[in-house]
Structures are given as structure tokens and as C-alpha cells.
Amino acid sequence: MKTRFAALLCAAAALMSTQAIAAEVEVLVGDLPPMVNKDGSGREAEIISTTLERCGHTAKFTIQPFTRHWQSFESGKGDAVATVPVGMPTAGTQTEPYVSYQNGISFLKSSGAQVSTLGDLNGMKIVAFEGAASIIPGLSDATGGFKSYREMADQETQSKLLYGKRVDGIVGDGMLFAEFARHLQEAGAASGVDASQPIEFRAIFEPTPYGMSFRDPAIAAEFNRCFAELEEEGKIAEINTRWADKYRDALSDNYMSY
């Protein structure tokens, strides 16, 4: 009888432990459609939510301007923070890379620019996403050769500057630019620019890997394990390919191997 009672206690304790481990994880994410959309969908958002679900958790996304979400996490908000450059010091425990962005240069075809390397941007007016020079290897050393260089968080404004020919190129992820360009094209004349102009994207940088940081090291370890399982099963590749294919006309074969 004592043995059976002890077994029942152990089973109950195990159940309680499992229920305690399962959690709604508040993830601070950057406002970066189509990586993270307002409704919680998106290429990166789907990878995060799918991985946490495999671990028995659910993701609750809190969307903020890119880079501000890092600052919020450092100030104590949220359970986790996404899109953390590998090796960047953060609070909590950083995971292995789970997503890569393909940064490059987007420019008007009509400019006739021939761009295949970072050095080809010399003499050009360039705008980039906030924090680009500290994230993309080699960029900070090259900006001195540009005619002008500035960073801004508002990527729709970046797109308008390019279509309005006030800058020569945008440094950033090709899929992100393709999404903002789509919004401007749908807006038509109301956008204030001619977004029908053909664009070229060239992946002149190596893909940039990002990890997550979790306050709970146990969940960080779970995330690594569950992501590895999904990657082995081909589910991560399926998510990446499905989202990249939405923008294949704009990206051609320049967006990694997706």
C-alpha cells in the first residue's frame, strides 16, 4: 500500500511539474513585417511560436520598434527577446541561432548601378535600418566612402526615399524591403511616390544569424532542443521557403537558398 501511495505521489508531482513548466512566454519582438506582423504572423514569428509550441509553451508577442525591444528587455520587461545578434550581450540566456536575415542593397533598376560588393556602394547615398553598422560585418568601416549614410527605424520612409530618388540605395534585409514596397504599390498615388519603379536587390553581405534571449535558462535550453528537432524534420526550412516564396518576384534567387 505504501509503495502504491508513493507511486501516486510521484505521478502527481510529475504532472504538477509538467503543468508548471508549460508557460505563456512574452516575447519582445521588433516591428519588422513580414518577419513579424502586427497579428503575430510572419516568417520569424512563426519559427518562434512553432518552436515554443513544440516545447509545450505558447508565445505572446509584444511588438516594438526594432532595437527598442532590446532596450525594453534590458529594463526588465518580457520573458524573452527576439532577433538578438549572436554574441551581443543581453540579460538572460542566449540561444543558438534560429533565424538569419539576408541583408544586401536594394536600388532602382533605372539607376543603372552595378553592385556586387560592398565597395560598389562608394559615392552613393545610402540609408539603412537602425543599428545596421553595428550588426553587419564590415559596414561601419565602409560608410566613410559613401556620399552619405544614415540609419532610421522607419523602413517605410526608407522606401519612399528610394522611390523618390533622394537616396541611391537601401541597406537591409531584402524580404523586409519587398514587403514595404508592396504596401506602397498597393497605396498607389496615395503613397506620394511612384512605387511601380522596378527594383534590384543584391545580397552583398553574408546572412546575419540571430538568437533569442530568455530570462529562464531552462526555457532557453528547451528552445534550442525543440528548434533542433524541427530543423531535423525539415519544418524550419518549410517555414522559411514558404515565406520567401511570397516575395520571389522581387528577390529572384538573391535571398539565401530559399
N, C-alpha and C positions, 0 to 999 in steps of 0.2 A: 504493500500500500504506500509506504514512504517513497519507494522508488518511483511508482506511478505519479505520485503527487509532485515529486521533484521534477519529473519529466514534463508535467503540465506547466509547472512554473517556468521552466526553461523555454518551453514553446511560447508561453505568454510574453516572456521577456523578449524573445526574438521578434515576435510580432510588434511589440511596442517599439523596439529598436528600429525596425523597418519603417514604421509609421513616423518615427521621429526624424529619420534620415530624409525621407521624402519631403521636399520643400518647394515653395514658390520662391524662385530666385529673382530678385530685382536686378536686372542688368542695365547698366547705363550705356547707351549707345549713341553714336554720332548721327546727326540728321544727314544721311548720305544715300538717298534713293539712287539706284534701285538696290543698293546693298541693304539698306534698312528703310522701309517705307513707313509712312505715318500709321498705317493699320497693322504694323508688326510683321508684315510680309517682307520679302526681299531675299537676295542671294545669301548674304551674311546672316541675316536674322533667321532664315530657315535652317542654316547649318547649326547655329547656336541652339535654337529651340528643339531641333531633331536630336541633337547630342544630349541635351539635358533630359529630354523625354526618355531616351534610351537608358539614362541613369535613374529614371523614376522621378525626376523633378519636372517642374513647369517653369517656363521663362515669362517674366513680366518685364516688358521693355519700357524704359524711361528714356525718351529721345531728347537730346540736347544738341546745340551746335558742336561740331567736331572740335576737339581739343578741350572744350569746356567740360565735356563729360569726364575727361581725365581729372580735371580740377575738382569736380564735384565728388568723385570717388575719393580723392586725397583728403577732402574735407570731412569724410565720414558718411557720405550718402551712398545708398545702394549696397547690394550684396556682391556685385561683380561689375567689372567694366570691360567693354569690348574694344577691339581694334587697337591693341596696345603694341607698339613697335617692339620687336624682340629685343630684350635686354634693357629696355627703358625702365628705370627704377619706378616702382609703384608700391602702394600699400598692398598688403595681401600676398598671395602666392600666384606667380605667373605660370600659365600652362604652356604646353608645346604649341607651335603654330597650328592654327586651324583654318586660316584663310589667307590668300595672297591677293594683293591688288596689282594690276598691271599698269604702272604709270608710264606715261610717254608724252608725246606732244600732239596736240590737235591744232590744225591750221586750215585756213581756207584753200581749197584747190586752186582757186583763181590767183593766189599769190605766186604760184609757180615755184614755191620753196622746195628745195631738195634737202630733206632732213633724214639722216640715218644714224647720226651720232649726236652726243651732247654738244660737241664742238660746233656743230652746224647751227646752233642757236645764237652764236656770236653775232652781235649787231642787231638782234631782234628785240622787239618789245614783248616781254613775257609776263604773264600773270599766272599764279599758282595757288593751290589750296593752302590754307593756313597751316604752318608748320612744315611745309614741303622741304625747305632747305635743311631742316634738322632730321628729316626722315629718309629722304632719297640720297643714297651714297653718291658723292661727287658733285651734287648740285650746288652746295654752298660755295665750293671752290670755283665754280664756273660762272656764277652770276655777275662777276666783275666784268666779263666780256660782253654781257648783254647790253643793248641800248638802254633798256630799263627793266626793272624787275620789282614786282610787288606781290604780296600774298594777301588773300582775303578769304573769309569763311563763306561768303555768299557766292555759291557757284553759278546761280542763275545770272547774277550780274557779270561774272566772268564770261559767260556765254554771250551775253549782249555786247560786251566789249569786243569780242572777237568778230561777231557778225557785223558790228558797226565799224569794224576796221580800225579800232582805237588801240588794239594790240595785235601782234603778229601771231601769237600762239598761246595756248593754254597748257601748262604742265599739270598733269593729273591722271587719274585713272580713266581709261578710255570708255568704260561702261558708264561711269558717272556722267561724263560729258554727253554721251549719246542720249542718256535719259533727259538731261536738262535741255538738250537740243530738241528732243521730241516734244517737250512741253511748249517750247517757243514756236515750233512748227504748227502745233495744234491751235495755238493762240492766234496765229496769222498776223494780220496787220495790228491787232491789239497789243502785240508784244513790243512794238516800236522798232523792230529790226526786221531785216529780210532773212529769216531763218531757213529759207529754201536753198540758200547757197551751199553747194557741195563741200563737205569737209573731209580732210585726210587725217588719219590717226597713225602715228608711228610709235611702236614700243621701243624707245631708245634706252630704257632702263631695265634692269633685271626685275622680275616680280618682287614685290615687297611683302614679306611674311609678317603676320600679326598673331599675337596670342591674346588670351584673356587673363585677367587677374581676379581671383576670388578671395574674399576675406577668410573663408573657411578652407583651410588647406585640404581637408578631406574631400570637399566637393571639387576642388581643382584636380586632385588625383583621379576622381571619378570621371571628370570631364575628359582627361587625357585617355583613360581606358576606353570610355564609350566612343570617343571620336575615332580611336584606332580601330575599333570593331567596325564602325560604319564605313571607314575608309577601306578596310579589307574587303568588305562586302560590296564595294563599288557605289554605295549610296551617296557619298560626298561628291564623287565625280559626276554622278547623275544630277545632283542639285546644281553644281557649277555649270555643267553643259546646258541644262535647261534654261538657266537664266541668261547665259551668254548668247544663246541662240536667238533670244528676243532682239538682240542688237547686232546680229551678224552682218546685216547690210551695211551698217556704219563701221563695224570693226574689221570686217573682212577676216583675214587669217592672222591679224596682228595682236590678238588678245590671248596670250599664252597658248596652250594647246587645246583650249575648249572649243 
